[in-house]
Amino acid sequence: MDLRFPIGAGDADRATDIFERLLEKSGNGTHHLVINVVVDDRHHALTNLRFEQHDDSLHISAYEALKFCRLLATGLSGLTGGIAMRTFSADSESVRCWKIADGDPLPLNRAETFSAYCYNPLTREIKAPEPGVQYEDAPVIHF
């Protein structure tokens, strides 16, 4: 079954700007971004993107970045959803999250990130945190 996603005028440009801010705020390390957009009670759209960033370089798939931005634009058109960024560096592993509400990705604080990341929607229970993972405040990425 195909679903049609609305993308409003200007949402694609905003998605690109927000994606660039995500890259700027991600810092050094290997990153795994996941975006989930809720279409209705039965339909969610999900995509992920892995990239590696260092002071002097960025390794990213242009195709996967485009898929991410297109789904982000859909979320910005007025749907709800969320973004999670898991970062792996030489000595740490962290998670930051944003909720998409009213056309904006809003940063979650560390407690909200823990709740969102450790919540199992199928069982409606909080699952145990992964050892060594730090749940962090997400930076502001919206305009």
Backbone as JSON Lines, residues from 0, in Angstrom:
{"i":0,"aa":"M","n":[0.84,-1.16,0.0],"ca":[0.0,0.0,0.0],"c":[0.89,1.23,0.0]}
{"i":1,"aa":"D","n":[0.6,2.17,-0.88],"ca":[1.32,3.42,-0.93],"c":[0.59,4.46,-0.11]}
{"i":2,"aa":"L","n":[1.36,5.28,0.6],"ca":[0.8,6.39,1.34],"c":[1.29,7.68,0.72]}
{"i":3,"aa":"R","n":[0.46,8.67,0.72],"ca":[0.86,9.99,0.23],"c":[1.12,10.88,1.43]}
{"i":4,"aa":"F","n":[2.28,11.53,1.42],"ca":[2.64,12.41,2.5],"c":[2.58,13.85,2.02]}
{"i":5,"aa":"P","n":[1.95,14.71,2.78],"ca":[1.91,16.12,2.37],"c":[3.24,16.8,2.68]}
{"i":6,"aa":"I","n":[3.68,17.65,1.78],"ca":[4.83,18.51,2.04],"c":[4.4,19.9,1.64]}
{"i":7,"aa":"G","n":[4.34,20.8,2.62],"ca":[3.9,22.16,2.37],"c":[4.98,23.0,1.7]}
{"i":8,"aa":"A","n":[4.55,24.11,1.14],"ca":[5.49,25.04,0.51],"c":[6.49,25.52,1.55]}
{"i":9,"aa":"G","n":[7.74,25.41,1.24],"ca":[8.8,25.85,2.14],"c":[9.28,24.78,3.12]}
{"i":10,"aa":"D","n":[8.51,23.69,3.28],"ca":[8.91,22.65,4.23],"c":[10.21,21.96,3.82]}
{"i":11,"aa":"A","n":[10.43,21.78,2.52],"ca":[11.66,21.14,2.06],"c":[12.87,22.01,2.37]}
{"i":12,"aa":"D","n":[12.75,23.32,2.17],"ca":[13.85,24.24,2.5],"c":[14.11,24.26,4.0]}
{"i":13,"aa":"R","n":[13.03,24.3,4.8],"ca":[13.2,24.27,6.26],"c":[13.84,22.96,6.71]}
{"i":14,"aa":"A","n":[13.44,21.86,6.09],"ca":[14.01,20.56,6.46],"c":[15.51,20.55,6.18]}
{"i":15,"aa":"T","n":[15.92,21.1,5.05],"ca":[17.34,21.16,4.72],"c":[18.09,22.02,5.74]}
{"i":16,"aa":"D","n":[17.53,23.17,6.12],"ca":[18.17,24.03,7.12],"c":[18.29,23.33,8.47]}
{"i":17,"aa":"I","n":[17.22,22.66,8.88],"ca":[17.24,21.95,10.16],"c":[18.22,20.79,10.11]}
{"i":18,"aa":"F","n":[18.27,20.08,8.99],"ca":[19.23,18.98,8.85],"c":[20.67,19.51,8.96]}
{"i":19,"aa":"E","n":[20.94,20.65,8.34],"ca":[22.29,21.24,8.47],"c":[22.6,21.59,9.91]}
{"i":20,"aa":"R","n":[21.61,22.08,10.65],"ca":[21.83,22.37,12.08],"c":[22.08,21.09,12.86]}
{"i":21,"aa":"L","n":[21.39,20.01,12.51],"ca":[21.64,18.72,13.16],"c":[23.09,18.3,12.96]}
{"i":22,"aa":"L","n":[23.58,18.45,11.73],"ca":[24.97,18.1,11.45],"c":[25.92,18.98,12.25]}
{"i":23,"aa":"E","n":[25.65,20.28,12.3],"ca":[26.5,21.21,13.05],"c":[26.55,20.86,14.53]}
{"i":24,"aa":"K","n":[25.41,20.47,15.09],"ca":[25.31,20.2,16.53],"c":[25.74,18.79,16.9]}
{"i":25,"aa":"S","n":[25.94,17.91,15.91],"ca":[26.22,16.52,16.23],"c":[27.62,16.31,16.81]}
{"i":26,"aa":"G","n":[28.58,17.1,16.39],"ca":[29.93,16.96,16.9],"c":[30.67,15.79,16.26]}
{"i":27,"aa":"N","n":[31.85,15.51,16.77],"ca":[32.67,14.43,16.25],"c":[32.15,13.07,16.7]}
{"i":28,"aa":"G","n":[32.32,12.09,15.82],"ca":[31.93,10.73,16.15],"c":[31.16,10.08,15.03]}
{"i":29,"aa":"T","n":[30.7,8.88,15.31],"ca":[29.82,8.15,14.4],"c":[28.42,8.33,14.91]}
{"i":30,"aa":"H","n":[27.5,8.73,14.03],"ca":[26.15,9.08,14.43],"c":[25.13,8.21,13.7]}
{"i":31,"aa":"H","n":[24.08,7.89,14.41],"ca":[22.95,7.16,13.83],"c":[21.7,7.98,14.12]}
{"i":32,"aa":"L","n":[21.11,8.55,13.07],"ca":[19.88,9.32,13.18],"c":[18.7,8.46,12.77]}
{"i":33,"aa":"V","n":[17.62,8.55,13.52],"ca":[16.37,7.87,13.17],"c":[15.27,8.91,13.25]}
{"i":34,"aa":"I","n":[14.43,8.94,12.22],"ca":[13.26,9.82,12.24],"c":[12.02,8.96,12.03]}
{"i":35,"aa":"N","n":[11.0,9.25,12.83],"ca":[9.72,8.56,12.77],"c":[8.63,9.62,12.64]}
{"i":36,"aa":"V","n":[7.81,9.52,11.61],"ca":[6.7,10.46,11.41],"c":[5.4,9.66,11.49]}
{"i":37,"aa":"V","n":[4.48,10.15,12.3],"ca":[3.2,9.48,12.51],"c":[2.2,10.04,11.5]}
{"i":38,"aa":"V","n":[1.73,9.18,10.63],"ca":[0.75,9.58,9.63],"c":[-0.65,9.49,10.22]}
{"i":39,"aa":"D","n":[-0.96,8.36,10.84],"ca":[-2.21,8.17,11.56],"c":[-1.98,7.04,12.56]}
{"i":40,"aa":"D","n":[-3.04,6.59,13.2],"ca":[-2.89,5.57,14.25],"c":[-2.24,4.28,13.77]}
{"i":41,"aa":"R","n":[-2.39,3.98,12.48],"ca":[-1.88,2.71,11.97],"c":[-0.64,2.85,11.1]}
{"i":42,"aa":"H","n":[-0.29,4.06,10.71],"ca":[0.81,4.25,9.76],"c":[1.87,5.2,10.29]}
{"i":43,"aa":"H","n":[3.1,4.7,10.28],"ca":[4.27,5.49,10.64],"c":[5.24,5.38,9.48]}
{"i":44,"aa":"A","n":[5.99,6.42,9.26],"ca":[7.07,6.37,8.28],"c":[8.37,6.53,9.05]}
{"i":45,"aa":"L","n":[9.35,5.71,8.73],"ca":[10.59,5.66,9.48],"c":[11.75,5.55,8.52]}
{"i":46,"aa":"T","n":[12.8,6.28,8.78],"ca":[14.04,6.1,8.04],"c":[15.2,6.41,8.97]}
{"i":47,"aa":"N","n":[16.36,5.94,8.6],"ca":[17.54,6.2,9.43],"c":[18.71,6.6,8.54]}
{"i":48,"aa":"L","n":[19.7,7.18,9.17],"ca":[20.86,7.69,8.48],"c":[22.07,7.53,9.39]}
{"i":49,"aa":"R","n":[23.11,6.95,8.86],"ca":[24.39,6.86,9.59],"c":[25.38,7.79,8.91]}
{"i":50,"aa":"F","n":[26.16,8.49,9.73],"ca":[27.21,9.33,9.18],"c":[28.34,9.46,10.2]}
{"i":51,"aa":"E","n":[29.5,9.8,9.69],"ca":[30.68,9.98,10.53],"c":[31.21,11.39,10.32]}
{"i":52,"aa":"Q","n":[31.5,12.03,11.43],"ca":[31.96,13.42,11.36],"c":[33.19,13.6,12.22]}
{"i":53,"aa":"H","n":[34.15,14.32,11.68],"ca":[35.37,14.7,12.4],"c":[35.61,16.17,12.12]}
{"i":54,"aa":"D","n":[36.55,16.76,12.82],"ca":[36.8,18.2,12.67],"c":[36.95,18.62,11.21]}
{"i":55,"aa":"D","n":[37.58,17.78,10.43],"ca":[37.9,18.18,9.05],"c":[37.17,17.37,7.98]}
{"i":56,"aa":"S","n":[36.21,16.52,8.37],"ca":[35.55,15.71,7.35],"c":[34.16,15.25,7.79]}
{"i":57,"aa":"L","n":[33.34,14.97,6.78],"ca":[32.0,14.43,6.98],"c":[31.82,13.31,5.97]}
{"i":58,"aa":"H","n":[31.49,12.12,6.44],"ca":[31.23,10.97,5.56],"c":[29.74,10.64,5.69]}
{"i":59,"aa":"I","n":[29.0,10.85,4.58],"ca":[27.56,10.68,4.62],"c":[27.08,10.25,3.23]}
{"i":60,"aa":"S","n":[26.04,9.44,3.2],"ca":[25.42,9.04,1.93],"c":[24.45,10.13,1.5]}
{"i":61,"aa":"A","n":[24.67,10.69,0.33],"ca":[23.78,11.74,-0.18],"c":[22.36,11.2,-0.35]}
{"i":62,"aa":"Y","n":[22.25,9.97,-0.82],"ca":[20.93,9.36,-1.02],"c":[20.19,9.22,0.32]}
{"i":63,"aa":"E","n":[20.88,8.69,1.34],"ca":[20.25,8.51,2.65],"c":[19.92,9.86,3.29]}
{"i":64,"aa":"A","n":[20.77,10.87,3.08],"ca":[20.51,12.21,3.61],"c":[19.26,12.8,2.96]}
{"i":65,"aa":"L","n":[19.1,12.58,1.66],"ca":[17.91,13.06,0.95],"c":[16.65,12.39,1.48]}
{"i":66,"aa":"K","n":[16.7,11.07,1.7],"ca":[15.54,10.36,2.27],"c":[15.18,10.94,3.64]}
{"i":67,"aa":"F","n":[16.2,11.18,4.45],"ca":[15.98,11.73,5.79],"c":[15.31,13.1,5.68]}
{"i":68,"aa":"C","n":[15.84,13.97,4.81],"ca":[15.3,15.33,4.66],"c":[13.87,15.31,4.12]}
{"i":69,"aa":"R","n":[13.57,14.4,3.22],"ca":[12.2,14.32,2.68],"c":[11.21,13.92,3.78]}
{"i":70,"aa":"L","n":[11.59,12.97,4.62],"ca":[10.69,12.58,5.7],"c":[10.62,13.69,6.75]}
{"i":71,"aa":"L","n":[11.72,14.37,7.01],"ca":[11.7,15.51,7.93],"c":[10.75,16.59,7.39]}
{"i":72,"aa":"A","n":[10.8,16.87,6.11],"ca":[9.89,17.86,5.5],"c":[8.44,17.45,5.7]}
{"i":73,"aa":"T","n":[8.16,16.16,5.59],"ca":[6.81,15.66,5.82],"c":[6.38,15.93,7.25]}
{"i":74,"aa":"G","n":[7.26,15.66,8.2],"ca":[6.95,15.92,9.6],"c":[6.73,17.4,9.88]}
{"i":75,"aa":"L","n":[7.52,18.24,9.21],"ca":[7.39,19.68,9.42],"c":[6.1,20.25,8.83]}
{"i":76,"aa":"S","n":[5.44,19.46,7.98],"ca":[4.2,19.94,7.35],"c":[3.02,19.9,8.31]}
{"i":77,"aa":"G","n":[3.25,19.49,9.55],"ca":[2.18,19.5,10.54],"c":[1.9,18.15,11.18]}
{"i":78,"aa":"L","n":[2.64,17.12,10.79],"ca":[2.47,15.82,11.42],"c":[3.28,15.76,12.7]}
{"i":79,"aa":"T","n":[3.16,14.67,13.44],"ca":[3.94,14.5,14.66],"c":[4.97,13.4,14.43]}
{"i":80,"aa":"G","n":[5.91,13.31,15.35],"ca":[6.93,12.27,15.24],"c":[8.08,12.57,16.16]}
{"i":81,"aa":"G","n":[9.23,12.03,15.81],"ca":[10.41,12.24,16.63],"c":[11.68,11.92,15.89]}
{"i":82,"aa":"I","n":[12.77,12.44,16.43],"ca":[14.11,12.2,15.9],"c":[14.98,11.75,17.07]}
{"i":83,"aa":"A","n":[15.77,10.73,16.85],"ca":[16.74,10.28,17.85],"c":[18.12,10.26,17.2]}
{"i":84,"aa":"M","n":[19.12,10.75,17.91],"ca":[20.5,10.7,17.44],"c":[21.33,9.95,18.47]}
{"i":85,"aa":"R","n":[21.89,8.85,18.04],"ca":[22.8,8.07,18.88],"c":[24.21,8.33,18.38]}
{"i":86,"aa":"T","n":[25.09,8.7,19.28],"ca":[26.45,9.07,18.92],"c":[27.44,8.14,19.59]}
{"i":87,"aa":"F","n":[28.37,7.63,18.79],"ca":[29.43,6.77,19.28],"c":[30.75,7.52,19.1]}
{"i":88,"aa":"S","n":[31.5,7.7,20.18],"ca":[32.83,8.29,20.07],"c":[33.82,7.32,20.7]}
{"i":89,"aa":"A","n":[35.06,7.7,20.72],"ca":[36.11,6.79,21.2],"c":[35.85,6.31,22.63]}
{"i":90,"aa":"D","n":[35.29,7.16,23.47],"ca":[35.15,6.78,24.88],"c":[33.72,6.92,25.44]}
{"i":91,"aa":"S","n":[32.74,7.16,24.57],"ca":[31.38,7.31,25.09],"c":[30.33,6.97,24.04]}
{"i":92,"aa":"E","n":[29.12,6.82,24.54],"ca":[27.96,6.58,23.68],"c":[26.82,7.4,24.28]}
{"i":93,"aa":"S","n":[26.16,8.19,23.43],"ca":[25.11,9.07,23.95],"c":[23.89,9.06,23.02]}
{"i":94,"aa":"V","n":[22.77,9.51,23.58],"ca":[21.51,9.61,22.83],"c":[20.91,10.98,23.13]}
{"i":95,"aa":"R","n":[20.44,11.63,22.06],"ca":[19.69,12.89,22.16],"c":[18.44,12.73,21.3]}
{"i":96,"aa":"C","n":[17.33,13.35,21.74],"ca":[16.06,13.2,21.01],"c":[15.33,14.53,20.88]}
{"i":97,"aa":"W","n":[14.5,14.61,19.83],"ca":[13.63,15.74,19.56],"c":[12.25,15.18,19.25]}
{"i":98,"aa":"K","n":[11.22,15.89,19.66],"ca":[9.86,15.52,19.23],"c":[9.45,16.51,18.15]}
{"i":99,"aa":"I","n":[8.72,16.03,17.17],"ca":[8.2,16.89,16.12],"c":[6.75,17.19,16.48]}
{"i":100,"aa":"A","n":[6.47,18.46,16.74],"ca":[5.13,18.88,17.11],"c":[4.86,20.26,16.52]}
{"i":101,"aa":"D","n":[3.69,20.43,15.96],"ca":[3.29,21.71,15.36],"c":[4.31,22.21,14.35]}
{"i":102,"aa":"G","n":[4.9,21.3,13.59],"ca":[5.82,21.69,12.54],"c":[7.22,22.04,12.99]}
{"i":103,"aa":"D","n":[7.59,21.72,14.21],"ca":[8.93,22.02,14.71],"c":[9.53,20.82,15.43]}
{"i":104,"aa":"P","n":[10.84,20.59,15.25],"ca":[11.53,19.6,16.08],"c":[11.96,20.27,17.39]}
{"i":105,"aa":"L","n":[11.34,19.86,18.47],"ca":[11.6,20.47,19.77],"c":[12.53,19.58,20.59]}
{"i":106,"aa":"P","n":[13.59,20.17,21.18],"ca":[14.56,19.36,21.91],"c":[13.97,18.79,23.2]}
{"i":107,"aa":"L","n":[14.37,17.57,23.5],"ca":[14.0,16.94,24.76],"c":[15.17,17.06,25.72]}
{"i":108,"aa":"N","n":[14.86,17.21,27.01],"ca":[15.94,17.19,28.0],"c":[16.34,15.75,28.28]}
{"i":109,"aa":"R","n":[17.33,15.55,29.12],"ca":[17.86,14.18,29.31],"c":[16.83,13.23,29.9]}
{"i":110,"aa":"A","n":[15.98,13.71,30.81],"ca":[14.95,12.83,31.38],"c":[13.91,12.46,30.32]}
{"i":111,"aa":"E","n":[13.5,13.43,29.52],"ca":[12.55,13.15,28.44],"c":[13.16,12.22,27.4]}
{"i":112,"aa":"T","n":[14.45,12.42,27.11],"ca":[15.15,11.55,26.16],"c":[15.18,10.12,26.69]}
{"i":113,"aa":"F","n":[15.5,9.96,27.97],"ca":[15.51,8.63,28.58],"c":[14.13,7.99,28.45]}
{"i":114,"aa":"S","n":[13.08,8.74,28.8],"ca":[11.72,8.19,28.72],"c":[11.35,7.81,27.3]}
{"i":115,"aa":"A","n":[11.68,8.68,26.36],"ca":[11.33,8.41,24.95],"c":[12.13,7.23,24.4]}
{"i":116,"aa":"Y","n":[13.39,7.17,24.72],"ca":[14.27,6.15,24.14],"c":[14.06,4.79,24.79]}
{"i":117,"aa":"C","n":[13.68,4.78,26.05],"ca":[13.54,3.52,26.78],"c":[12.09,3.04,26.86]}
{"i":118,"aa":"Y","n":[11.17,3.75,26.23],"ca":[9.76,3.36,26.25],"c":[9.48,2.36,25.14]}
{"i":119,"aa":"N","n":[8.83,1.27,25.48],"ca":[8.43,0.27,24.49],"c":[6.96,0.48,24.17]}
{"i":120,"aa":"P","n":[6.65,1.04,22.98],"ca":[5.25,1.33,22.67],"c":[4.38,0.08,22.54]}
{"i":121,"aa":"L","n":[4.98,-1.07,22.26],"ca":[4.19,-2.3,22.14],"c":[3.7,-2.79,23.49]}
{"i":122,"aa":"T","n":[4.58,-2.73,24.5],"ca":[4.2,-3.21,25.83],"c":[3.78,-2.07,26.76]}
{"i":123,"aa":"R","n":[4.06,-0.84,26.34],"ca":[3.78,0.37,27.13],"c":[4.55,0.36,28.45]}
{"i":124,"aa":"E","n":[5.73,-0.23,28.42],"ca":[6.58,-0.29,29.6],"c":[7.91,0.38,29.31]}
{"i":125,"aa":"I","n":[8.56,0.81,30.38],"ca":[9.92,1.36,30.26],"c":[10.87,0.17,30.28]}
{"i":126,"aa":"K","n":[11.75,0.1,29.29],"ca":[12.75,-0.97,29.28],"c":[14.02,-0.45,29.95]}
{"i":127,"aa":"A","n":[14.82,-1.35,30.41],"ca":[16.04,-0.99,31.13],"c":[16.99,-0.22,30.21]}
{"i":128,"aa":"P","n":[17.66,0.8,30.76],"ca":[18.62,1.53,29.94],"c":[19.81,0.64,29.6]}
{"i":129,"aa":"E","n":[20.42,0.94,28.46],"ca":[21.6,0.18,28.06],"c":[22.79,0.63,28.89]}
{"i":130,"aa":"P","n":[23.61,-0.3,29.34],"ca":[24.78,0.06,30.13],"c":[25.73,0.97,29.34]}
{"i":131,"aa":"G","n":[26.2,2.03,29.99],"ca":[27.18,2.91,29.4],"c":[26.62,3.99,28.48]}
{"i":132,"aa":"V","n":[25.32,3.97,28.2],"ca":[24.73,4.98,27.32],"c":[24.34,6.2,28.16]}
{"i":133,"aa":"Q","n":[24.76,7.37,27.71],"ca":[24.41,8.62,28.38],"c":[23.24,9.26,27.64]}
{"i":134,"aa":"Y","n":[22.2,9.63,28.38],"ca":[21.05,10.31,27.81],"c":[21.27,11.79,28.05]}
{"i":135,"aa":"E","n":[21.27,12.59,26.97],"ca":[21.67,13.98,27.06],"c":[20.56,14.93,26.62]}
{"i":136,"aa":"D","n":[20.67,16.2,27.06],"ca":[19.79,17.24,26.56],"c":[20.08,17.45,25.09]}
{"i":137,"aa":"A","n":[19.04,17.53,24.28],"ca":[19.21,17.79,22.84],"c":[19.34,19.3,22.62]}
{"i":138,"aa":"P","n":[20.17,19.71,21.68],"ca":[20.28,21.13,21.38],"c":[19.1,21.61,20.54]}
{"i":139,"aa":"V","n":[18.88,22.91,20.54],"ca":[17.85,23.51,19.7],"c":[18.32,23.44,18.25]}
{"i":140,"aa":"I","n":[17.46,22.92,17.37],"ca":[17.8,22.84,15.95],"c":[16.76,23.52,15.07]}
{"i":141,"aa":"H","n":[15.65,23.97,15.66],"ca":[14.6,24.61,14.86],"c":[14.81,26.12,14.84]}
{"i":142,"aa":"F","n":[14.08,26.76,13.96],"ca":[14.2,28.22,13.81],"c":[12.99,28.91,14.38]}
